[in-house]
């Protein structure tokens, strides 16, 4: 596990952390770890496909809108890259 040192924490913030930890029956250090984890690691990860589908729904896109892509798409096989 990594060790993290946070300097120059204002007294009122430190006091609020201690109170919050006590209210949850935890040490200040354990509560800070809990707060940090909840902020940087959401409960449910964002899934790119779901996010894109939601954008499409919000914009009101239909299957017909996506059919245009099939019409204009270059159907020729891709050429492999050459590194010469």
mmCIF file of the N, C-alpha and C atoms, coordinates in Angstrom:
data_MODEL
# 
_entry.id   MODEL 
# 
loop_
_atom_site.group_PDB 
_atom_site.id 
_atom_site.type_symbol 
_atom_site.label_atom_id 
_atom_site.label_alt_id 
_atom_site.label_comp_id 
_atom_site.label_asym_id 
_atom_site.label_entity_id 
_atom_site.label_seq_id 
_atom_site.pdbx_PDB_ins_code 
_atom_site.Cartn_x 
_atom_site.Cartn_y 
_atom_site.Cartn_z 
_atom_site.occupancy 
_atom_site.B_iso_or_equiv 
_atom_site.pdbx_formal_charge 
_atom_site.auth_seq_id 
_atom_site.auth_comp_id 
_atom_site.auth_asym_id 
_atom_site.auth_atom_id 
_atom_site.pdbx_PDB_model_num 
ATOM 1   N N  . UNK A 1 1  ? 0.835   -1.187 0.000   1.00 0.00 ? 1  UNK A N  1 
ATOM 2   C CA . UNK A 1 1  ? 0.000   0.000  0.000   1.00 0.00 ? 1  UNK A CA 1 
ATOM 3   C C  . UNK A 1 1  ? 0.878   1.248  0.000   1.00 0.00 ? 1  UNK A C  1 
ATOM 4   N N  . UNK A 1 2  ? 0.403   2.250  -0.682  1.00 0.00 ? 2  UNK A N  1 
ATOM 5   C CA . UNK A 1 2  ? 1.132   3.519  -0.753  1.00 0.00 ? 2  UNK A CA 1 
ATOM 6   C C  . UNK A 1 2  ? 0.838   4.359  0.481   1.00 0.00 ? 2  UNK A C  1 
ATOM 7   N N  . UNK A 1 3  ? 1.751   5.246  0.776   1.00 0.00 ? 3  UNK A N  1 
ATOM 8   C CA . UNK A 1 3  ? 1.577   6.187  1.885   1.00 0.00 ? 3  UNK A CA 1 
ATOM 9   C C  . UNK A 1 3  ? 1.403   7.565  1.284   1.00 0.00 ? 3  UNK A C  1 
ATOM 10  N N  . UNK A 1 4  ? 0.416   8.289  1.776   1.00 0.00 ? 4  UNK A N  1 
ATOM 11  C CA . UNK A 1 4  ? 0.109   9.614  1.264   1.00 0.00 ? 4  UNK A CA 1 
ATOM 12  C C  . UNK A 1 4  ? 0.168   10.611 2.415   1.00 0.00 ? 4  UNK A C  1 
ATOM 13  N N  . UNK A 1 5  ? 0.929   11.662 2.234   1.00 0.00 ? 5  UNK A N  1 
ATOM 14  C CA . UNK A 1 5  ? 1.021   12.718 3.230   1.00 0.00 ? 5  UNK A CA 1 
ATOM 15  C C  . UNK A 1 5  ? 0.371   13.966 2.663   1.00 0.00 ? 5  UNK A C  1 
ATOM 16  N N  . UNK A 1 6  ? -0.547  14.539 3.414   1.00 0.00 ? 6  UNK A N  1 
ATOM 17  C CA . UNK A 1 6  ? -1.219  15.764 2.980   1.00 0.00 ? 6  UNK A CA 1 
ATOM 18  C C  . UNK A 1 6  ? -0.823  16.874 3.936   1.00 0.00 ? 6  UNK A C  1 
ATOM 19  N N  . UNK A 1 7  ? -0.178  17.881 3.398   1.00 0.00 ? 7  UNK A N  1 
ATOM 20  C CA . UNK A 1 7  ? 0.289   18.996 4.226   1.00 0.00 ? 7  UNK A CA 1 
ATOM 21  C C  . UNK A 1 7  ? -0.655  20.180 4.091   1.00 0.00 ? 7  UNK A C  1 
ATOM 22  N N  . UNK A 1 8  ? -0.564  21.074 5.065   1.00 0.00 ? 8  UNK A N  1 
ATOM 23  C CA . UNK A 1 8  ? -1.288  22.350 5.060   1.00 0.00 ? 8  UNK A CA 1 
ATOM 24  C C  . UNK A 1 8  ? -2.808  22.187 4.996   1.00 0.00 ? 8  UNK A C  1 
ATOM 25  N N  . UNK A 1 9  ? -3.313  21.186 5.707   1.00 0.00 ? 9  UNK A N  1 
ATOM 26  C CA . UNK A 1 9  ? -4.765  21.030 5.807   1.00 0.00 ? 9  UNK A CA 1 
ATOM 27  C C  . UNK A 1 9  ? -5.260  22.070 6.801   1.00 0.00 ? 9  UNK A C  1 
ATOM 28  N N  . UNK A 1 10 ? -6.210  22.911 6.403   1.00 0.00 ? 10 UNK A N  1 
ATOM 29  C CA . UNK A 1 10 ? -6.724  23.930 7.331   1.00 0.00 ? 10 UNK A CA 1 
ATOM 30  C C  . UNK A 1 10 ? -7.299  23.280 8.593   1.00 0.00 ? 10 UNK A C  1 
ATOM 31  N N  . UNK A 1 11 ? -7.154  23.969 9.718   1.00 0.00 ? 11 UNK A N  1 
ATOM 32  C CA . UNK A 1 11 ? -7.631  23.433 10.998  1.00 0.00 ? 11 UNK A CA 1 
ATOM 33  C C  . UNK A 1 11 ? -9.108  23.062 10.951  1.00 0.00 ? 11 UNK A C  1 
ATOM 34  N N  . UNK A 1 12 ? -9.937  23.910 10.313  1.00 0.00 ? 12 UNK A N  1 
ATOM 35  C CA . UNK A 1 12 ? -11.379 23.628 10.290  1.00 0.00 ? 12 UNK A CA 1 
ATOM 36  C C  . UNK A 1 12 ? -11.688 22.384 9.457   1.00 0.00 ? 12 UNK A C  1 
ATOM 37  N N  . UNK A 1 13 ? -10.892 22.113 8.426   1.00 0.00 ? 13 UNK A N  1 
ATOM 38  C CA . UNK A 1 13 ? -11.088 20.908 7.629   1.00 0.00 ? 13 UNK A CA 1 
ATOM 39  C C  . UNK A 1 13 ? -10.675 19.685 8.438   1.00 0.00 ? 13 UNK A C  1 
ATOM 40  N N  . UNK A 1 14 ? -9.558  19.779 9.136   1.00 0.00 ? 14 UNK A N  1 
ATOM 41  C CA . UNK A 1 14 ? -9.103  18.662 9.970   1.00 0.00 ? 14 UNK A CA 1 
ATOM 42  C C  . UNK A 1 14 ? -10.118 18.373 11.072  1.00 0.00 ? 14 UNK A C  1 
ATOM 43  N N  . UNK A 1 15 ? -10.635 19.417 11.684  1.00 0.00 ? 15 UNK A N  1 
ATOM 44  C CA . UNK A 1 15 ? -11.636 19.256 12.739  1.00 0.00 ? 15 UNK A CA 1 
ATOM 45  C C  . UNK A 1 15 ? -12.897 18.582 12.169  1.00 0.00 ? 15 UNK A C  1 
ATOM 46  N N  . UNK A 1 16 ? -13.332 19.013 10.984  1.00 0.00 ? 16 UNK A N  1 
ATOM 47  C CA . UNK A 1 16 ? -14.514 18.416 10.362  1.00 0.00 ? 16 UNK A CA 1 
ATOM 48  C C  . UNK A 1 16 ? -14.283 16.943 10.037  1.00 0.00 ? 16 UNK A C  1 
ATOM 49  N N  . UNK A 1 17 ? -13.076 16.607 9.596   1.00 0.00 ? 17 UNK A N  1 
ATOM 50  C CA . UNK A 1 17 ? -12.751 15.205 9.323   1.00 0.00 ? 17 UNK A CA 1 
ATOM 51  C C  . UNK A 1 17 ? -12.799 14.364 10.594  1.00 0.00 ? 17 UNK A C  1 
ATOM 52  N N  . UNK A 1 18 ? -12.243 14.909 11.678  1.00 0.00 ? 18 UNK A N  1 
ATOM 53  C CA . UNK A 1 18 ? -12.265 14.179 12.957  1.00 0.00 ? 18 UNK A CA 1 
ATOM 54  C C  . UNK A 1 18 ? -13.698 13.949 13.422  1.00 0.00 ? 18 UNK A C  1 
ATOM 55  N N  . UNK A 1 19 ? -14.544 14.968 13.296  1.00 0.00 ? 19 UNK A N  1 
ATOM 56  C CA . UNK A 1 19 ? -15.949 14.840 13.716  1.00 0.00 ? 19 UNK A CA 1 
ATOM 57  C C  . UNK A 1 19 ? -16.661 13.817 12.845  1.00 0.00 ? 19 UNK A C  1 
ATOM 58  N N  . UNK A 1 20 ? -16.453 13.905 11.550  1.00 0.00 ? 20 UNK A N  1 
ATOM 59  C CA . UNK A 1 20 ? -17.097 12.967 10.628  1.00 0.00 ? 20 UNK A CA 1 
ATOM 60  C C  . UNK A 1 20 ? -16.662 11.532 10.916  1.00 0.00 ? 20 UNK A C  1 
ATOM 61  N N  . UNK A 1 21 ? -15.380 11.343 11.197  1.00 0.00 ? 21 UNK A N  1 
ATOM 62  C CA . UNK A 1 21 ? -14.867 10.007 11.518  1.00 0.00 ? 21 UNK A CA 1 
ATOM 63  C C  . UNK A 1 21 ? -15.508 9.485  12.805  1.00 0.00 ? 21 UNK A C  1 
ATOM 64  N N  . UNK A 1 22 ? -15.580 10.342 13.814  1.00 0.00 ? 22 UNK A N  1 
ATOM 65  C CA . UNK A 1 22 ? -16.173 9.934  15.090  1.00 0.00 ? 22 UNK A CA 1 
ATOM 66  C C  . UNK A 1 22 ? -17.648 9.559  14.919  1.00 0.00 ? 22 UNK A C  1 
ATOM 67  N N  . UNK A 1 23 ? -18.340 10.294 14.080  1.00 0.00 ? 23 UNK A N  1 
ATOM 68  C CA . UNK A 1 23 ? -19.763 9.996  13.849  1.00 0.00 ? 23 UNK A CA 1 
ATOM 69  C C  . UNK A 1 23 ? -19.957 8.624  13.212  1.00 0.00 ? 23 UNK A C  1 
ATOM 70  N N  . UNK A 1 24 ? -18.953 8.163  12.478  1.00 0.00 ? 24 UNK A N  1 
ATOM 71  C CA . UNK A 1 24 ? -19.037 6.863  11.834  1.00 0.00 ? 24 UNK A CA 1 
ATOM 72  C C  . UNK A 1 24 ? -18.238 5.788  12.570  1.00 0.00 ? 24 UNK A C  1 
ATOM 73  N N  . UNK A 1 25 ? -17.742 6.133  13.761  1.00 0.00 ? 25 UNK A N  1 
ATOM 74  C CA . UNK A 1 25 ? -17.023 5.162  14.572  1.00 0.00 ? 25 UNK A CA 1 
ATOM 75  C C  . UNK A 1 25 ? -15.710 4.706  13.950  1.00 0.00 ? 25 UNK A C  1 
ATOM 76  N N  . UNK A 1 26 ? -15.025 5.617  13.258  1.00 0.00 ? 26 UNK A N  1 
ATOM 77  C CA . UNK A 1 26 ? -13.783 5.276  12.585  1.00 0.00 ? 26 UNK A CA 1 
ATOM 78  C C  . UNK A 1 26 ? -12.697 6.255  12.984  1.00 0.00 ? 26 UNK A C  1 
ATOM 79  N N  . UNK A 1 27 ? -11.466 5.868  12.717  1.00 0.00 ? 27 UNK A N  1 
ATOM 80  C CA . UNK A 1 27 ? -10.368 6.795  12.945  1.00 0.00 ? 27 UNK A CA 1 
ATOM 81  C C  . UNK A 1 27 ? -10.390 7.841  11.828  1.00 0.00 ? 27 UNK A C  1 
ATOM 82  N N  . UNK A 1 28 ? -9.751  8.976  12.097  1.00 0.00 ? 28 UNK A N  1 
ATOM 83  C CA . UNK A 1 28 ? -9.683  10.021 11.080  1.00 0.00 ? 28 UNK A CA 1 
ATOM 84  C C  . UNK A 1 28 ? -8.997  9.491  9.828   1.00 0.00 ? 28 UNK A C  1 
ATOM 85  N N  . UNK A 1 29 ? -7.913  8.757  10.008  1.00 0.00 ? 29 UNK A N  1 
ATOM 86  C CA . UNK A 1 29 ? -7.182  8.211  8.869   1.00 0.00 ? 29 UNK A CA 1 
ATOM 87  C C  . UNK A 1 29 ? -8.049  7.262  8.053   1.00 0.00 ? 29 UNK A C  1 
ATOM 88  N N  . UNK A 1 30 ? -8.797  6.383  8.723   1.00 0.00 ? 30 UNK A N  1 
ATOM 89  C CA . UNK A 1 30 ? -9.674  5.449  8.015   1.00 0.00 ? 30 UNK A CA 1 
ATOM 90  C C  . UNK A 1 30 ? -10.775 6.193  7.277   1.00 0.00 ? 30 UNK A C  1 
ATOM 91  N N  . UNK A 1 31 ? -11.303 7.249  7.885   1.00 0.00 ? 31 UNK A N  1 
ATOM 92  C CA . UNK A 1 31 ? -12.369 8.016  7.238   1.00 0.00 ? 31 UNK A CA 1 
ATOM 93  C C  . UNK A 1 31 ? -11.843 8.757  6.018   1.00 0.00 ? 31 UNK A C  1 
ATOM 94  N N  . UNK A 1 32 ? -10.631 9.296  6.106   1.00 0.00 ? 32 UNK A N  1 
ATOM 95  C CA . UNK A 1 32 ? -10.032 9.977  4.958   1.00 0.00 ? 32 UNK A CA 1 
ATOM 96  C C  . UNK A 1 32 ? -9.844  8.987  3.814   1.00 0.00 ? 32 UNK A C  1 
ATOM 97  N N  . UNK A 1 33 ? -9.372  7.766  4.127   1.00 0.00 ? 33 UNK A N  1 
ATOM 98  C CA . UNK A 1 33 ? -9.223  6.744  3.081   1.00 0.00 ? 33 UNK A CA 1 
ATOM 99  C C  . UNK A 1 33 ? -10.565 6.440  2.429   1.00 0.00 ? 33 UNK A C  1 
ATOM 100 N N  . UNK A 1 34 ? -11.610 6.329  3.251   1.00 0.00 ? 34 UNK A N  1 
ATOM 101 C CA . UNK A 1 34 ? -12.957 6.049  2.752   1.00 0.00 ? 34 UNK A CA 1 
ATOM 102 C C  . UNK A 1 34 ? -13.447 7.178  1.842   1.00 0.00 ? 34 UNK A C  1 
ATOM 103 N N  . UNK A 1 35 ? -13.233 8.418  2.250   1.00 0.00 ? 35 UNK A N  1 
ATOM 104 C CA . UNK A 1 35 ? -13.663 9.577  1.458   1.00 0.00 ? 35 UNK A CA 1 
ATOM 105 C C  . UNK A 1 35 ? -12.913 9.602  0.134   1.00 0.00 ? 35 UNK A C  1 
ATOM 106 N N  . UNK A 1 36 ? -11.601 9.423  0.172   1.00 0.00 ? 36 UNK A N  1 
ATOM 107 C CA . UNK A 1 36 ? -10.806 9.431  -1.057  1.00 0.00 ? 36 UNK A CA 1 
ATOM 108 C C  . UNK A 1 36 ? -11.255 8.330  -2.017  1.00 0.00 ? 36 UNK A C  1 
ATOM 109 N N  . UNK A 1 37 ? -11.471 7.145  -1.489  1.00 0.00 ? 37 UNK A N  1 
ATOM 110 C CA . UNK A 1 37 ? -11.884 6.032  -2.345  1.00 0.00 ? 37 UNK A CA 1 
ATOM 111 C C  . UNK A 1 37 ? -13.237 6.300  -2.982  1.00 0.00 ? 37 UNK A C  1 
ATOM 112 N N  . UNK A 1 38 ? -14.181 6.840  -2.214  1.00 0.00 ? 38 UNK A N  1 
ATOM 113 C CA . UNK A 1 38 ? -15.507 7.090  -2.770  1.00 0.00 ? 38 UNK A CA 1 
ATOM 114 C C  . UNK A 1 38 ? -15.490 8.172  -3.842  1.00 0.00 ? 38 UNK A C  1 
ATOM 115 N N  . UNK A 1 39 ? -14.533 9.087  -3.758  1.00 0.00 ? 39 UNK A N  1 
ATOM 116 C CA . UNK A 1 39 ? -14.451 10.159 -4.748  1.00 0.00 ? 39 UNK A CA 1 
ATOM 117 C C  . UNK A 1 39 ? -13.782 9.683  -6.038  1.00 0.00 ? 39 UNK A C  1 
ATOM 118 N N  . UNK A 1 40 ? -12.730 8.913  -5.931  1.00 0.00 ? 40 UNK A N  1 
ATOM 119 C CA . UNK A 1 40 ? -11.969 8.550  -7.127  1.00 0.00 ? 40 UNK A CA 1 
ATOM 120 C C  . UNK A 1 40 ? -12.403 7.233  -7.762  1.00 0.00 ? 40 UNK A C  1 
ATOM 121 N N  . UNK A 1 41 ? -13.140 6.402  -7.042  1.00 0.00 ? 41 UNK A N  1 
ATOM 122 C CA . UNK A 1 41 ? -13.598 5.134  -7.588  1.00 0.00 ? 41 UNK A CA 1 
ATOM 123 C C  . UNK A 1 41 ? -15.119 5.057  -7.478  1.00 0.00 ? 41 UNK A C  1 
ATOM 124 N N  . UNK A 1 42 ? -15.829 5.449  -8.533  1.00 0.00 ? 42 UNK A N  1 
ATOM 125 C CA . UNK A 1 42 ? -17.293 5.400  -8.466  1.00 0.00 ? 42 UNK A CA 1 
ATOM 126 C C  . UNK A 1 42 ? -17.784 3.971  -8.276  1.00 0.00 ? 42 UNK A C  1 
ATOM 127 N N  . UNK A 1 43 ? -18.972 3.847  -7.700  1.00 0.00 ? 43 UNK A N  1 
ATOM 128 C CA . UNK A 1 43 ? -19.520 2.514  -7.449  1.00 0.00 ? 43 UNK A CA 1 
ATOM 129 C C  . UNK A 1 43 ? -19.689 1.730  -8.742  1.00 0.00 ? 43 UNK A C  1 
ATOM 130 N N  . UNK A 1 44 ? -20.136 2.413  -9.769  1.00 0.00 ? 44 UNK A N  1 
ATOM 131 C CA . UNK A 1 44 ? -20.333 1.738  -11.043 1.00 0.00 ? 44 UNK A CA 1 
ATOM 132 C C  . UNK A 1 44 ? -19.486 2.432  -12.095 1.00 0.00 ? 44 UNK A C  1 
ATOM 133 N N  . UNK A 1 45 ? -18.644 1.682  -12.754 1.00 0.00 ? 45 UNK A N  1 
ATOM 134 C CA . UNK A 1 45 ? -17.798 2.289  -13.765 1.00 0.00 ? 45 UNK A CA 1 
ATOM 135 C C  . UNK A 1 45 ? -18.637 2.703  -14.964 1.00 0.00 ? 45 UNK A C  1 
ATOM 136 N N  . UNK A 1 46 ? -18.156 3.691  -15.664 1.00 0.00 ? 46 UNK A N  1 
ATOM 137 C CA . UNK A 1 46 ? -18.845 4.154  -16.854 1.00 0.00 ? 46 UNK A CA 1 
ATOM 138 C C  . UNK A 1 46 ? -18.508 3.206  -17.992 1.00 0.00 ? 46 UNK A C  1 
ATOM 139 N N  . UNK A 1 47 ? -19.525 2.679  -18.630 1.00 0.00 ? 47 UNK A N  1 
ATOM 140 C CA . UNK A 1 47 ? -19.324 1.785  -19.757 1.00 0.00 ? 47 UNK A CA 1 
ATOM 141 C C  . UNK A 1 47 ? -19.540 2.598  -21.023 1.00 0.00 ? 47 UNK A C  1 
ATOM 142 N N  . UNK A 1 48 ? -18.542 2.605  -21.879 1.00 0.00 ? 48 UNK A N  1 
ATOM 143 C CA . UNK A 1 48 ? -18.546 3.469  -23.057 1.00 0.00 ? 48 UNK A CA 1 
ATOM 144 C C  . UNK A 1 48 ? -19.766 3.232  -23.939 1.00 0.00 ? 48 UNK A C  1 
ATOM 145 N N  . UNK A 1 49 ? -20.101 1.995  -24.183 1.00 0.00 ? 49 UNK A N  1 
ATOM 146 C CA . UNK A 1 49 ? -21.256 1.689  -25.030 1.00 0.00 ? 49 UNK A CA 1 
ATOM 147 C C  . UNK A 1 49 ? -22.543 2.231  -24.440 1.00 0.00 ? 49 UNK A C  1 
ATOM 148 N N  . UNK A 1 50 ? -22.722 2.042  -23.129 1.00 0.00 ? 50 UNK A N  1 
ATOM 149 C CA . UNK A 1 50 ? -23.922 2.559  -22.464 1.00 0.00 ? 50 UNK A CA 1 
ATOM 150 C C  . UNK A 1 50 ? -23.974 4.075  -22.526 1.00 0.00 ? 50 UNK A C  1 
ATOM 151 N N  . UNK A 1 51 ? -22.814 4.716  -22.335 1.00 0.00 ? 51 UNK A N  1 
ATOM 152 C CA . UNK A 1 51 ? -22.762 6.177  -22.380 1.00 0.00 ? 51 UNK A CA 1 
ATOM 153 C C  . UNK A 1 51 ? -23.112 6.694  -23.772 1.00 0.00 ? 51 UNK A C  1 
ATOM 154 N N  . UNK A 1 52 ? -22.580 6.057  -24.811 1.00 0.00 ? 52 UNK A N  1 
ATOM 155 C CA . UNK A 1 52 ? -22.881 6.480  -26.175 1.00 0.00 ? 52 UNK A CA 1 
ATOM 156 C C  . UNK A 1 52 ? -24.351 6.245  -26.527 1.00 0.00 ? 52 UNK A C  1 
ATOM 157 N N  . UNK A 1 53 ? -24.894 5.123  -26.075 1.00 0.00 ? 53 UNK A N  1 
ATOM 158 C CA . UNK A 1 53 ? -26.317 4.846  -26.327 1.00 0.00 ? 53 UNK A CA 1 
ATOM 159 C C  . UNK A 1 53 ? -27.197 5.896  -25.651 1.00 0.00 ? 53 UNK A C  1 
ATOM 160 N N  . UNK A 1 54 ? -26.823 6.301  -24.459 1.00 0.00 ? 54 UNK A N  1 
ATOM 161 C CA . UNK A 1 54 ? -27.584 7.336  -23.744 1.00 0.00 ? 54 UNK A CA 1 
ATOM 162 C C  . UNK A 1 54 ? -27.527 8.666  -24.486 1.00 0.00 ? 54 UNK A C  1 
ATOM 163 N N  . UNK A 1 55 ? -26.375 9.007  -25.024 1.00 0.00 ? 55 UNK A N  1 
ATOM 164 C CA . UNK A 1 55 ? -26.251 10.243 -25.814 1.00 0.00 ? 55 UNK A CA 1 
ATOM 165 C C  . UNK A 1 55 ? -27.174 10.163 -27.023 1.00 0.00 ? 55 UNK A C  1 
ATOM 166 N N  . UNK A 1 56 ? -27.186 9.030  -27.697 1.00 0.00 ? 56 UNK A N  1 
ATOM 167 C CA . UNK A 1 56 ? -28.062 8.847  -28.851 1.00 0.00 ? 56 UNK A CA 1 
ATOM 168 C C  . UNK A 1 56 ? -29.527 8.998  -28.485 1.00 0.00 ? 56 UNK A C  1 
ATOM 169 N N  . UNK A 1 57 ? -29.933 8.419  -27.338 1.00 0.00 ? 57 UNK A N  1 
ATOM 170 C CA . UNK A 1 57 ? -31.327 8.541  -26.885 1.00 0.00 ? 57 UNK A CA 1 
ATOM 171 C C  . UNK A 1 57 ? -31.680 9.989  -26.599 1.00 0.00 ? 57 UNK A C  1 
ATOM 172 N N  . UNK A 1 58 ? -30.769 10.701 -25.924 1.00 0.00 ? 58 UNK A N  1 
ATOM 173 C CA . UNK A 1 58 ? -31.032 12.110 -25.602 1.00 0.00 ? 58 UNK A CA 1 
ATOM 174 C C  . UNK A 1 58 ? -31.181 12.962 -26.858 1.00 0.00 ? 58 UNK A C  1 
ATOM 175 N N  . UNK A 1 59 ? -30.404 12.631 -27.887 1.00 0.00 ? 59 UNK A N  1 
ATOM 176 C CA . UNK A 1 59 ? -30.473 13.382 -29.130 1.00 0.00 ? 59 UNK A CA 1 
ATOM 177 C C  . UNK A 1 59 ? -31.636 12.940 -30.014 1.00 0.00 ? 59 UNK A C  1 
ATOM 178 N N  . UNK A 1 60 ? -32.262 11.837 -29.636 1.00 0.00 ? 60 UNK A N  1 
ATOM 179 C CA . UNK A 1 60 ? -33.400 11.351 -30.406 1.00 0.00 ? 60 UNK A CA 1 
ATOM 180 C C  . UNK A 1 60 ? -32.994 10.639 -31.686 1.00 0.00 ? 60 UNK A C  1 
ATOM 181 N N  . UNK A 1 61 ? -31.803 10.056 -31.731 1.00 0.00 ? 61 UNK A N  1 
ATOM 182 C CA . UNK A 1 61 ? -31.346 9.351  -32.921 1.00 0.00 ? 61 UNK A CA 1 
ATOM 183 C C  . UNK A 1 61 ? -32.124 8.049  -33.101 1.00 0.00 ? 61 UNK A C  1 
ATOM 184 N N  . UNK A 1 62 ? -32.350 7.684  -34.349 1.00 0.00 ? 62 UNK A N  1 
ATOM 185 C CA . UNK A 1 62 ? -33.068 6.451  -34.670 1.00 0.00 ? 62 UNK A CA 1 
ATOM 186 C C  . UNK A 1 62 ? -32.153 5.536  -35.469 1.00 0.00 ? 62 UNK A C  1 
ATOM 187 N N  . UNK A 1 63 ? -32.627 4.325  -35.740 1.00 0.00 ? 63 UNK A N  1 
ATOM 188 C CA . UNK A 1 63 ? -31.852 3.396  -36.554 1.00 0.00 ? 63 UNK A CA 1 
ATOM 189 C C  . UNK A 1 63 ? -31.640 3.950  -37.958 1.00 0.00 ? 63 UNK A C  1 
ATOM 190 N N  . UNK A 1 64 ? -32.607 4.713  -38.446 1.00 0.00 ? 64 UNK A N  1 
ATOM 191 C CA . UNK A 1 64 ? -32.454 5.318  -39.779 1.00 0.00 ? 64 UNK A CA 1 
ATOM 192 C C  . UNK A 1 64 ? -31.275 6.291  -39.811 1.00 0.00 ? 64 UNK A C  1 
ATOM 193 N N  . UNK A 1 65 ? -31.057 6.991  -38.722 1.00 0.00 ? 65 UNK A N  1 
ATOM 194 C CA . UNK A 1 65 ? -29.914 7.913  -38.660 1.00 0.00 ? 65 UNK A CA 1 
ATOM 195 C C  . UNK A 1 65 ? -28.603 7.156  -38.780 1.00 0.00 ? 65 UNK A C  1 
ATOM 196 N N  . UNK A 1 66 ? -28.554 5.975  -38.204 1.00 0.00 ? 66 UNK A N  1 
ATOM 197 C CA . UNK A 1 66 ? -27.326 5.191  -38.255 1.00 0.00 ? 66 UNK A CA 1 
ATOM 198 C C  . UNK A 1 66 ? -27.161 4.470  -39.586 1.00 0.00 ? 66 UNK A C  1 
ATOM 199 N N  . UNK A 1 67 ? -28.252 4.231  -40.315 1.00 0.00 ? 67 UNK A N  1 
ATOM 200 C CA . UNK A 1 67 ? -28.186 3.579  -41.623 1.00 0.00 ? 67 UNK A CA 1 
ATOM 201 C C  . UNK A 1 67 ? -27.370 4.419  -42.597 1.00 0.00 ? 67 UNK A C  1 
ATOM 202 N N  . UNK A 1 68 ? -27.362 5.728  -42.421 1.00 0.00 ? 68 UNK A N  1 
ATOM 203 C CA . UNK A 1 68 ? -26.579 6.618  -43.277 1.00 0.00 ? 68 UNK A CA 1 
ATOM 204 C C  . UNK A 1 68 ? -25.097 6.252  -43.212 1.00 0.00 ? 68 UNK A C  1 
ATOM 205 N N  . UNK A 1 69 ? -24.621 5.859  -42.053 1.00 0.00 ? 69 UNK A N  1 
ATOM 206 C CA . UNK A 1 69 ? -23.210 5.488  -41.922 1.00 0.00 ? 69 UNK A CA 1 
ATOM 207 C C  . UNK A 1 69 ? -22.874 4.297  -42.813 1.00 0.00 ? 69 UNK A C  1 
ATOM 208 N N  . UNK A 1 70 ? -23.784 3.320  -42.889 1.00 0.00 ? 70 UNK A N  1 
ATOM 209 C CA . UNK A 1 70 ? -23.533 2.155  -43.740 1.00 0.00 ? 70 UNK A CA 1 
ATOM 210 C C  . UNK A 1 70 ? -23.467 2.549  -45.214 1.00 0.00 ? 70 UNK A C  1 
ATOM 211 N N  . UNK A 1 71 ? -24.246 3.545  -45.578 1.00 0.00 ? 71 UNK A N  1 
ATOM 212 C CA . UNK A 1 71 ? -24.265 3.976  -46.977 1.00 0.00 ? 71 UNK A CA 1 
ATOM 213 C C  . UNK A 1 71 ? -22.973 4.693  -47.372 1.00 0.00 ? 71 UNK A C  1 
ATOM 214 N N  . UNK A 1 72 ? -22.422 5.482  -46.495 1.00 0.00 ? 72 UNK A N  1 
ATOM 215 C CA . UNK A 1 72 ? -21.256 6.298  -46.852 1.00 0.00 ? 72 UNK A CA 1 
ATOM 216 C C  . UNK A 1 72 ? -19.926 5.667  -46.436 1.00 0.00 ? 72 UNK A C  1 
ATOM 217 N N  . UNK A 1 73 ? -19.986 4.588  -45.713 1.00 0.00 ? 73 UNK A N  1 
ATOM 218 C CA . UNK A 1 73 ? -18.767 3.951  -45.223 1.00 0.00 ? 73 UNK A CA 1 
ATOM 219 C C  . UNK A 1 73 ? -17.990 3.330  -46.373 1.00 0.00 ? 73 UNK A C  1 
ATOM 220 N N  . UNK A 1 74 ? -16.675 3.486  -46.344 1.00 0.00 ? 74 UNK A N  1 
ATOM 221 C CA . UNK A 1 74 ? -15.792 2.858  -47.325 1.00 0.00 ? 74 UNK A CA 1 
ATOM 222 C C  . UNK A 1 74 ? -15.705 1.376  -46.982 1.00 0.00 ? 74 UNK A C  1 
ATOM 223 N N  . UNK A 1 75 ? -16.152 0.533  -47.897 1.00 0.00 ? 75 UNK A N  1 
ATOM 224 C CA . UNK A 1 75 ? -16.218 -0.906 -47.607 1.00 0.00 ? 75 UNK A CA 1 
ATOM 225 C C  . UNK A 1 75 ? -14.979 -1.656 -48.084 1.00 0.00 ? 75 UNK A C  1 
ATOM 226 N N  . UNK A 1 76 ? -14.008 -0.938 -48.624 1.00 0.00 ? 76 UNK A N  1 
ATOM 227 C CA . UNK A 1 76 ? -12.765 -1.580 -49.063 1.00 0.00 ? 76 UNK A CA 1 
ATOM 228 C C  . UNK A 1 76 ? -11.979 -2.033 -47.838 1.00 0.00 ? 76 UNK A C  1 
ATOM 229 N N  . UNK A 1 77 ? -11.344 -3.210 -47.927 1.00 0.00 ? 77 UNK A N  1 
ATOM 230 C CA . UNK A 1 77 ? -10.551 -3.669 -46.780 1.00 0.00 ? 77 UNK A CA 1 
ATOM 231 C C  . UNK A 1 77 ? -9.409  -2.695 -46.485 1.00 0.00 ? 77 UNK A C  1 
ATOM 232 N N  . UNK A 1 78 ? -9.100  -2.574 -45.235 1.00 0.00 ? 78 UNK A N  1 
ATOM 233 C CA . UNK A 1 78 ? -8.015  -1.675 -44.822 1.00 0.00 ? 78 UNK A CA 1 
ATOM 234 C C  . UNK A 1 78 ? -6.672  -2.274 -45.207 1.00 0.00 ? 78 UNK A C  1 
ATOM 235 N N  . UNK A 1 79 ? -5.770  -1.429 -45.613 1.00 0.00 ? 79 UNK A N  1 
ATOM 236 C CA . UNK A 1 79 ? -4.410  -1.855 -45.936 1.00 0.00 ? 79 UNK A CA 1 
ATOM 237 C C  . UNK A 1 79 ? -3.588  -1.841 -44.645 1.00 0.00 ? 79 UNK A C  1 
ATOM 238 N N  . UNK A 1 80 ? -2.792  -2.887 -44.410 1.00 0.00 ? 80 UNK A N  1 
ATOM 239 C CA . UNK A 1 80 ? -1.960  -2.859 -43.213 1.00 0.00 ? 80 UNK A CA 1 
ATOM 240 C C  . UNK A 1 80 ? -0.893  -1.756 -43.334 1.00 0.00 ? 80 UNK A C  1 
ATOM 241 N N  . UNK A 1 81 ? -0.518  -1.210 -42.196 1.00 0.00 ? 81 UNK A N  1 
ATOM 242 C CA . UNK A 1 81 ? 0.501   -0.170 -42.198 1.00 0.00 ? 81 UNK A CA 1 
ATOM 243 C C  . UNK A 1 81 ? 1.866   -0.776 -42.510 1.00 0.00 ? 81 UNK A C  1 
ATOM 244 N N  . UNK A 1 82 ? 2.691   0.015  -43.165 1.00 0.00 ? 82 UNK A N  1 
ATOM 245 C CA . UNK A 1 82 ? 4.052   -0.407 -43.469 1.00 0.00 ? 82 UNK A CA 1 
ATOM 246 C C  . UNK A 1 82 ? 5.022   0.517  -42.746 1.00 0.00 ? 82 UNK A C  1 
ATOM 247 N N  . UNK A 1 83 ? 5.991   -0.071 -42.117 1.00 0.00 ? 83 UNK A N  1 
ATOM 248 C CA . UNK A 1 83 ? 6.988   0.710  -41.374 1.00 0.00 ? 83 UNK A CA 1 
ATOM 249 C C  . UNK A 1 83 ? 8.352   0.547  -42.046 1.00 0.00 ? 83 UNK A C  1 
ATOM 250 N N  . UNK A 1 84 ? 8.466   1.114  -43.207 1.00 0.00 ? 84 UNK A N  1 
ATOM 251 C CA . UNK A 1 84 ? 9.717   0.979  -43.955 1.00 0.00 ? 84 UNK A CA 1 
ATOM 252 C C  . UNK A 1 84 ? 10.440  2.287  -44.027 1.00 0.00 ? 84 UNK A C  1 
# 
